[in-house]
Amino acid sequence: MATRRIIATEKTFLDKDDPIDENSSTAPAVPSQVIYKLLAFTFAMIVVPIGSYFLTVNTVFSGMSLFSLLHVIFTNIIQVTLRSPVV
């Protein structure tokens, strides 16, 4: 049978010292331009459809909410098709 080998001089994972030569990286994992672009697109995906609905229901279609709803649906379809990659 195998016996357990206990070596007191070995260091466990938690006991090991970090190498002194390595510098810790404090740079962000994602560039700030990517974060700003994601925030802008998220804002646009929420505000543009709702804003265009209320803008068109009161000004363009003068109270006919069905046409405004169709306008918003087509706007969302165009937004999705323009952003999806072509395979």
Order of alpha helices (4+ residues) and beta strands (2+ residues): alpha-alpha
